Amino acid sequence: MKKINLIFILVALTLSAHAWLPADSIIIIRMLNQAPAKATPLYFARCLKGKPYVAHTLEVNDTERLVVNVRELDCTTLVENAVAMTLCVQNKQRTFADFRYWLTQLRYRQGQLNDYPSRLHYFTDWINDNVAMGLVCEVVNDGVPFSGVQTVSVNYMSEHLQQYKALKNHPEFVPVIAKQERRLTGQQHRFIPKNIIRSKAVNRQLVRDGDILAITCTKKGLDIAHVGVAVWKEDGLHLLHASSQQKEVIEDPLPLSTYLARHSSFTGIRVIRVRSSIDRAGE
């Protein structure tokens, strides 16, 4: 019994000091060392298939820290981890420190971890910031199939404080989050409506394996309901994602069009692509 208690104490101390476990660094280093030079987010997301879906894994510290957890994933952390490892490989960097650097760049505004509001909580904010940083680009045009236009209206966090431990414990963060929400509200972004995803306009040249798919929605106060990684199969486009329904990371057996049709609040997808190191160097 004493030995078990000691183990729990050591685990708690490790989480408190670093917000990751040794197992995370071992898994990530192994994945990076085994990855091909041109690995995409799809490659790394597939390596994480079967990992359990667990919500709120970033909410483990009262003081904001970089949380690394590839043992338990939600939809956003799956995408962030896969993209961070992709950026490592693109830049010929395969250490755990390299991974933490890229994860910080992706997760926090302008790559700067300060406090809870510095994290990019709304995925529209995540897209905007990482496009500005040159890490990703949004695939979009003014016509078909990007015929949908979403007018962003977000206030979910500031209106549901009880769901966010950091906002309950730190009321001084609430006006900062509310200001961020006001800045996002009113923005307009084109998307592919769900009823035309099966059309010929949505093909492998437009949406590539490994692109990040952000599902737009009509849920009050939210912009993006779910995110995952694009994967093409014989019957069309599918989503590799951390599923709250299946309770694990899965390569969804349903075509994306069918999956979206089953959720009345889902309206379509935005398409985000990791920019190659060559693209960034050419700016």
Number of C-alpha atoms within 10 A of each C-alpha: 6 7 8 9 10 11 12 12 12 12 14 13 13 14 18 15 10 14 19 18 18 11 11 15 19 11 16 21 17 14 17 22 13 11 18 12 14 10 19 23 27 23 19 23 25 16 15 24 16 16 18 20 22 16 16 12 16 16 15 15 17 13 12 18 21 19 20 22 20 21 15 20 27 26 22 19 24 27 24 19 26 27 29 25 31 28 25 25 23 19 14 13 16 21 18 18 13 17 25 19 15 20 24 20 19 25 24 22 21 16 19 13 17 13 14 20 20 17 21 21 18 19 19 21 18 17 21 16 21 23 17 12 16 16 22 23 17 18 15 18 11 11 10 14 19 22 14 20 16 18 14 22 20 24 20 17 19 20 12 12 15 12 12 14 14 22 20 14 12 12 11 11 16 18 13 14 19 18 13 18 23 14 14 20 16 13 13 12 15 23 25 24 22 20 13 16 21 16 11 9 15 17 14 13 8 13 20 18 21 25 25 29 22 24 24 30 21 16 16 11 18 19 25 22 17 19 25 29 30 25 22 17 11 7 10 17 21 23 24 26 28 34 21 15 7 12 16 21 26 21 20 16 12 14 19 23 20 15 15 20 14 9 10 10 15 20 22 27 25 25 23 22 22 22 17 17 16 10 12 12 8 6 6
